[in-house]
Amino acid sequence: MHPTANSLEKSIGTPFDPFDQVSTILQRNQWRFLIVVLITNDFFMVGMAFLAAFFVRFNSDLPLFEADITPVYEFYRNVSLFMNPIWAIVFWGFGLYSRRNLLGGTQEYSLVFKAASVGIMAVVFFSFLKVDFVLARGWLLVAWLLTFLFVSFGRFCIRRLVYALRKRGYYLSPALIVGANEEGKLLGEQLIGWQSSGLHVLGYVDDHLKPGTAVHKQLQCLGDTLHLDHFIAKYGVEEIIIATSSMTRVEMLNIFKKYGLLSGLNLRLSSGLFEIITTGLEVKEMACTPLVRVQKVRMTGLDSVFKMLLDYALIGSGMLVIVPLMLIIAIIIRLDSPGPVIYRRRVMGINGRQFDAYKFRTMRLNGDEILAEYPELQKELSENHKLKYDPRITRVGQFLRKASLDELPQLLNVLKREMSLVGPRMISPSEMEKYNDWALNLLTVLPGITGLWQVSGRSDISYDERVKLDMYYIRNWTIWLDIQLLLQTIPAILKGRGAY
């Protein structure tokens, strides 16, 4: 046994209570149990979607549908019962019962959408081959949409339950980080900062540090790579994450040969450029040599098109309300205090291009003179770039900020493609230093009017937490994440938490 095994047991502990029989049984079979729950959810939600689609299509009297069709309920019920197991097979084919695709949030929703679309297309194809098999097109369309919504909602509830269980030690994968250099420290900081990630990081393995050496405020070096077998067996390690910049190519190759193909163990390699690579990598063979290129922006091709269409569609559909509201606000601002209606703030854009972000003016014109009377507030402003109690703000400005209405003019920035509805928090050039090594990441996407920072507490969270949230968004972006954040923004604004 490794000489530090006893001390490691005390420092690492175990995420499960060994004396709790229920916990032990659930630990052993928890993922199988989750699969059963997901299959049950999908069967039930697909059935409910088909049933709801029948009533929407034939009983809602919507003008979108033909009114002269007399449906046979038993026929659609039998079709639904027949299609339900087929849907489960399609979901299985798309990996929706594979552990690597579960609990992934928006990525999981994306797979559900694709699977539901393929399932409906299979039904359409079958009805094309079998002429006497006729289904109302409206029912198919509604069933497709409701299947996606119902199944996604069910899986959302299950995921939230699992996240709560993870705080109690369930559904966690014991993990080790190999390499305690600067990149390894950044990896550790990022991984332990997200309780919902499903990783229980035990500590570091490094050939250049003594066991017990503190690497991070919550993690220490367990030992060297010669004792990896011991750590894997003793703590049931399922994930080994290698900070590739911490070792030579030969050392990495030796670890891969020994652990890369082991069943039940995932070996993951960092990019080696952890601080700057958020945009994705492109592998292209040139002169029979595979070379890796770092993309300049996070979103390309269809991703960029989908994001733009989402922005324009939402703004366009709301113009009848937005334009009159902005005119009313502009008049109230002019009546409340002298000065221009619009305030321009110089901020950083994609690829480092600076632009003027528009906002309704919420401060008095002599704001600098007012702030000069409060040295303690000047210090707070320089540190956080935000004041909780700002004497410069006008009466109308306080209301606009509380309701986030001061940001409405930024919709013009969105239309000009300088910003997006959803994205990382926009920052001024002077704030770039706050992001340190992460600064280059921030410039790979359009800044957003709302984002993870908006729904997570806004100005009540620390600056370091804002940086982490921005990095998480950039690394994990999908169009489904944007939709989720837009839906979460409404209750966040109504609560008014951190709005000042």
TORNU-512652 format. One line per field, with one value per residue (C-alpha): chain; x, y, z. Coordinates in steps of 0.001 Angstrom, whole numbers. Example, Ala and Ser with C-alpha at 12.3 -4.5 7.8 and 13.67 -1.06 7.14 Angstrom:
2
mol = [A  A]
X = [12300  13670]
Y = [-4500  -1060]
Z = [7800  7140]
***
This chain:
500
mol = [A  A  A  A  A  A  A  A  A  A  A  A  A  A  A  A  A  A  A  A  A  A  A  A  A  A  A  A  A  A  A  A  A  A  A  A  A  A  A  A  A  A  A  A  A  A  A  A  A  A  A  A  A  A  A  A  A  A  A  A  A  A  A  A  A  A  A  A  A  A  A  A  A  A  A  A  A  A  A  A  A  A  A  A  A  A  A  A  A  A  A  A  A  A  A  A  A  A  A  A  A  A  A  A  A  A  A  A  A  A  A  A  A  A  A  A  A  A  A  A  A  A  A  A  A  A  A  A  A  A  A  A  A  A  A  A  A  A  A  A  A  A  A  A  A  A  A  A  A  A  A  A  A  A  A  A  A  A  A  A  A  A  A  A  A  A  A  A  A  A  A  A  A  A  A  A  A  A  A  A  A  A  A  A  A  A  A  A  A  A  A  A  A  A  A  A  A  A  A  A  A  A  A  A  A  A  A  A  A  A  A  A  A  A  A  A  A  A  A  A  A  A  A  A  A  A  A  A  A  A  A  A  A  A  A  A  A  A  A  A  A  A  A  A  A  A  A  A  A  A  A  A  A  A  A  A  A  A  A  A  A  A  A  A  A  A  A  A  A  A  A  A  A  A  A  A  A  A  A  A  A  A  A  A  A  A  A  A  A  A  A  A  A  A  A  A  A  A  A  A  A  A  A  A  A  A  A  A  A  A  A  A  A  A  A  A  A  A  A  A  A  A  A  A  A  A  A  A  A  A  A  A  A  A  A  A  A  A  A  A  A  A  A  A  A  A  A  A  A  A  A  A  A  A  A  A  A  A  A  A  A  A  A  A  A  A  A  A  A  A  A  A  A  A  A  A  A  A  A  A  A  A  A  A  A  A  A  A  A  A  A  A  A  A  A  A  A  A  A  A  A  A  A  A  A  A  A  A  A  A  A  A  A  A  A  A  A  A  A  A  A  A  A  A  A  A  A  A  A  A  A  A  A  A  A  A  A  A  A  A  A  A  A  A  A  A  A  A  A  A  A  A  A  A  A  A  A  A  A  A  A  A  A  A  A  A  A  A  A  A  A  A  A  A  A  A  A  A  A  A  A  A  A  A  A  A  A  A  A  A  A  A  A  A  A  A  A  A  A  A]
X = [0  1164  2735  263  -2846  -4213  -3773  -5290  -8393  -8845  -8279  -10195  -12940  -15628  -18735  -20858  -21720  -20330  -22763  -25817  -27142  -29463  -26560  -24411  -27066  -27800  -24086  -23696  -26715  -27374  -26698  -28828  -31585  -31270  -31578  -34759  -36145  -35281  -36892  -40012  -40059  -39671  -42425  -44817  -43961  -44122  -47525  -48725  -47396  -49297  -52473  -52134  -51456  -54763  -56742  -54801  -55332  -58957  -60520  -58872  -60623  -57415  -57612  -54354  -56081  -58790  -62140  -63804  -61800  -63559  -60887  -61083  -59659  -59027  -56934  -54654  -54458  -53288  -50813  -49445  -49081  -47262  -44972  -44006  -41506  -40181  -39399  -37483  -35391  -34699  -33715  -31386  -29830  -29090  -27307  -29959  -29492  -25716  -24019  -21708  -24699  -26763  -27174  -25619  -28278  -28634  -26576  -29065  -31955  -30241  -30145  -33817  -34716  -32790  -34262  -37832  -37296  -35958  -38837  -41429  -39616  -39718  -43502  -43845  -41700  -43789  -47035  -45524  -44810  -48162  -50824  -53737  -51886  -53096  -52372  -53386  -50402  -51363  -51327  -47859  -46543  -47986  -46879  -43317  -43207  -44871  -42678  -39604  -41093  -42567  -39533  -37169  -39241  -39244  -35501  -35020  -36842  -34822  -31574  -32453  -33126  -29759  -28016  -29555  -28417  -24886  -24665  -25326  -22644  -24571  -23973  -20376  -17377  -14140  -11455  -7729  -5812  -2365  -52  11  1527  -276  -2565  -3389  -4282  -6603  -8231  -8782  -10213  -12616  -13742  -14400  -16216  -19174  -20963  -23293  -20418  -20591  -16861  -15529  -11940  -9865  -6634  -3515  -960  2431  5967  7550  5629  5610  2368  270  1530  -1309  -1869  -5227  -7114  -9288  -6943  -3528  -998  -1771  1435  3286  2231  3888  1022  -1810  -2846  -3221  -5357  -7562  -8255  -8658  -10896  -12706  -11358  -13392  -11784  -8108  -7561  -4073  -2704  -684  1672  2910  4660  6625  5173  6783  5254  1793  2198  3116  30  -2168  -743  -1465  -4851  -6233  -8150  -9246  -12970  -14731  -11944  -11966  -8642  -8969  -6266  -6316  -5509  -2255  -3531  -6212  -6347  -6993  -8759  -12508  -13252  -12719  -10040  -9960  -7797  -6667  -4175  -1496  1325  123  507  -2505  -2261  -4485  -5807  -7415  -10578  -10666  -14299  -16428  -19351  -19018  -21253  -24775  -24129  -23553  -26588  -28882  -27740  -28316  -31771  -32744  -31695  -33494  -36634  -37123  -36376  -38574  -41522  -41324  -40858  -44509  -44001  -40314  -40403  -43282  -41757  -38379  -40034  -41877  -38686  -36786  -39406  -39371  -35559  -35590  -38251  -36411  -32935  -31033  -28738  -28801  -31183  -28625  -25326  -22529  -20104  -16922  -16631  -14729  -16285  -15518  -11890  -10951  -12937  -14193  -17647  -20091  -22747  -25964  -27868  -30490  -28773  -29336  -26790  -26544  -24198  -22018  -21492  -17705  -18121  -20658  -18459  -15456  -17208  -17157  -13572  -14757  -17135  -14352  -12312  -15244  -15841  -12204  -12251  -15656  -16542  -19972  -21500  -24342  -25318  -24446  -25241  -24850  -27979  -31155  -34609  -35725  -32351  -32860  -36117  -34650  -31733  -33936  -36130  -33170  -34935  -31816  -30362  -33130  -31087  -28548  -31030  -29617  -26164  -27661  -29149  -25721  -24203  -21951  -23788  -26169  -29205  -27264  -23531  -20798  -20970  -19640  -16594  -14624  -11018  -9755  -11477  -9533  -6801  -9390  -9721  -5979  -5274  -8960  -9081  -8544  -11484  -13826  -13125  -14192  -17945  -20316  -21072  -24669  -27462  -28172  -26251  -25253  -24155  -27613  -29532  -26995  -27204  -25961  -24010  -24320  -21730  -18002  -15899  -14080  -17421  -18464  -15311  -16022  -19600  -18447  -15884  -18456  -20841  -18179  -16939  -20387  -22377  -25259  -28357  -30314  -28248  -29195  -32889  -32616  -30919  -33508  -36292  -34432  -33838  -37515  -37821  -34348  -35486  -38749  -36851  -34540  -31665  -28324  -29868  -28166]
Y = [0  3515  5089  7984  5867  6480  10243  10225  8467  11225  14043  12583  10820  9030  10512  7629  6478  2888  2152  3162  43  2046  4225  1170  -479  2742  3374  -26  211  3948  4347  1324  2760  6104  4399  2667  5995  7674  4912  5109  8890  8696  6095  8132  11505  10247  8705  11942  13918  11758  12011  15778  16103  14369  16852  19848  18767  17643  19404  22825  24433  26227  27899  26221  22868  21613  21331  18711  15688  13204  11456  7910  8027  4273  4434  7185  5464  2228  4120  5791  2459  1046  4056  4343  1435  2545  5921  4185  2352  5632  7285  4391  4704  8369  7497  8936  6008  6097  7398  9695  11623  11842  14858  17080  19762  21472  18805  16204  18367  18552  14759  14555  16999  15008  11702  13063  14455  11143  9280  11463  11161  7368  7525  9791  7412  4416  6190  6958  3262  2067  4034  3005  4209  7820  10210  13841  16014  18455  15639  14563  18111  18683  15220  15951  19276  17995  14888  17091  19421  16725  14423  17339  18573  15113  14771  18299  17313  14108  16014  18470  15560  14016  17351  17408  13820  14709  17109  14080  12010  10063  9920  11082  9777  9683  11516  12201  15003  13964  16958  19737  22469  25740  24095  21310  23897  25666  22345  21565  25003  24679  21123  21540  24799  23011  20653  19522  18253  14794  14633  14036  15216  13314  15196  15356  12817  14345  12965  16200  16829  15040  13320  15673  18837  21330  22160  23876  25126  22018  19527  18063  15797  12151  10681  9923  8112  4893  4522  5186  1527  1828  4986  3570  366  1923  4841  3368  6042  6337  9443  10277  13802  14576  18094  17439  20387  18808  15812  14629  12848  9564  9841  10469  7574  5223  6254  5770  2310  1247  2886  4104  916  -171  -842  1480  4063  7185  8765  12403  14721  18489  20578  21830  25348  25344  29102  30008  27140  27518  27824  24216  22462  21484  18541  18644  16445  18330  16502  13253  14885  15580  19164  20919  24414  26577  28242  32025  32178  29849  29641  28978  27790  26756  27516  31165  31228  29662  32145  35083  33782  33355  36950  38451  36337  37336  41017  41144  39498  41977  45219  46308  46378  47330  50491  52266  51234  52713  55975  56245  55572  58171  60830  59987  60205  63683  64840  63410  64906  66975  65232  62794  59835  57298  56548  55021  52674  51555  47761  44802  42854  39680  39251  42313  44819  47636  49167  51478  49609  51620  52003  54342  56968  56179  58578  62301  64274  65375  61790  62158  65127  63241  60146  62248  62849  59109  57707  54308  53975  54913  52017  49611  50746  50219  46687  45433  47852  48048  49837  48402  51829  54407  58056  59012  57152  59132  58249  56897  55211  53159  51772  51113  49199  47216  46136  45803  48227  50371  47698  47842  50066  47235  45521  47897  46430  42976  43978  45340  41953  43623  41760  38836  38390  35739  35727  36518  39766  42716  44402  47568  47449  48257  45136  42794  42403  41011  37981  37276  34161  33853  37160  35587  33236  36144  37607  34492  35163  38110  39637  39255  41325  38361  35226  32872  35789  37359  34291  33431  36564  39376  41909  39908  37374  38008  39014  35660  33883  36022  34975  31284  31631  33335  30601  27872  29475  29790  26224  24639  26772  25281  26958  25066  26721  30119  29188  27893  31097  33275  31420  31725  35466  36351  35069  36454  39945  39631  38663  41646  39920  41656  44392  47699]
Z = [0  -754  2373  2348  1911  5413  5193  1711  2968  5527  3050  124  1974  -1  -1623  -299  3213  3550  6373  4389  2659  428  -724  -1412  -3552  -5434  -5981  -7575  -9836  -10049  -13761  -14647  -12511  -14306  -17713  -16566  -15337  -18658  -20735  -18577  -18949  -22719  -23116  -21004  -22542  -26124  -25410  -23823  -26801  -29289  -27225  -26815  -30553  -31285  -29199  -30525  -34126  -33990  -30986  -30820  -33829  -34771  -38216  -39210  -39651  -41992  -40248  -42480  -41251  -38980  -36891  -35558  -32045  -31856  -35052  -33712  -30336  -31971  -34134  -30983  -29177  -32201  -32591  -28931  -28858  -32250  -30700  -27914  -30526  -32345  -29057  -28303  -31765  -31109  -27873  -25564  -23190  -23356  -20234  -22170  -23575  -20405  -18148  -20786  -20755  -24126  -25897  -24719  -25972  -29346  -29551  -28525  -31295  -33897  -32713  -32729  -36226  -37548  -35887  -37600  -40924  -40554  -40109  -43147  -45195  -44067  -45001  -48415  -49024  -47653  -49504  -47252  -44127  -43953  -41101  -40795  -41609  -38873  -36309  -37451  -37189  -33718  -32545  -33680  -31845  -28659  -28573  -28452  -25832  -23570  -23636  -23085  -20151  -18567  -18973  -17616  -14406  -14129  -14644  -11897  -9576  -10445  -9838  -6370  -5776  -6868  -3939  -1733  -3430  -6061  -9813  -9459  -11384  -9335  -11323  -11163  -12850  -14051  -14027  -11432  -13580  -14377  -16908  -14439  -11795  -14235  -15108  -11431  -10729  -13645  -12816  -9106  -9728  -11327  -8950  -11710  -13886  -12337  -11596  -8109  -8497  -5942  -6502  -8634  -9689  -10431  -10629  -9407  -6195  -2865  -1780  312  -1388  -1753  -5420  -5132  -2097  -2263  -3920  -3206  -4893  -4095  -5454  -8663  -11834  -10645  -8166  -10634  -10452  -6689  -6898  -9667  -7747  -4307  -5226  -8228  -10579  -13767  -15300  -15807  -17122  -18380  -18520  -21641  -21153  -17894  -19450  -22426  -25425  -24334  -20843  -22295  -24708  -21865  -19884  -22938  -23640  -20076  -19421  -22743  -23580  -20099  -19761  -17322  -17431  -19600  -20461  -21469  -22801  -22477  -25521  -24045  -24711  -22056  -21659  -25289  -27016  -26757  -30437  -31427  -33397  -37030  -38095  -41710  -43473  -45379  -47172  -45513  -42093  -39842  -38583  -36054  -36669  -33967  -35287  -34898  -33737  -31630  -34059  -37767  -40605  -39626  -35947  -36782  -39085  -36455  -33818  -36168  -37183  -33524  -32773  -35756  -35326  -31685  -32285  -35387  -33641  -30775  -32701  -32319  -28557  -28386  -30526  -28667  -25328  -26281  -27359  -24032  -22075  -24125  -23316  -19597  -19470  -21041  -18588  -15571  -16075  -18667  -21100  -24011  -24020  -25246  -23541  -25596  -23881  -25650  -25318  -26744  -29615  -31496  -32554  -30480  -32559  -30343  -30759  -28988  -27016  -26693  -23432  -22114  -19972  -16290  -14732  -14184  -16417  -13483  -12361  -11985  -9660  -7557  -7314  -6283  -2983  -2187  -2183  -900  -3864  -6269  -4906  -5223  -8803  -9801  -8368  -9532  -12367  -10693  -7713  -5665  -4348  -6990  -6155  -9817  -10935  -11633  -10298  -13668  -14084  -10942  -12290  -15746  -14290  -11933  -14844  -17274  -19619  -19915  -22214  -24824  -27226  -27440  -29740  -32372  -31676  -32181  -35531  -36547  -35502  -32960  -30198  -29757  -27523  -25605  -24989  -22483  -20579  -22596  -21067  -21636  -22900  -19399  -18015  -20285  -17690  -15267  -17531  -17500  -19595  -20489  -22370  -25791  -25190  -24621  -28039  -29955  -29636  -29775  -26360  -25234  -23747  -21476  -20589  -17829  -15636  -16028  -14822  -12111  -9993  -12248  -10205  -6964  -8113  -7877  -10851  -10833  -10967  -13919  -15752  -15067  -16289  -19495  -20142  -19520  -22003  -24697  -24301  -24148  -26580  -28539  -29944  -27276  -24549  -25988  -25952  -22384  -21190  -22925  -21100  -17783  -18296  -17850  -14253  -13471  -14500  -12571  -9417  -9884  -8100  -8626  -10778  -9986]
***
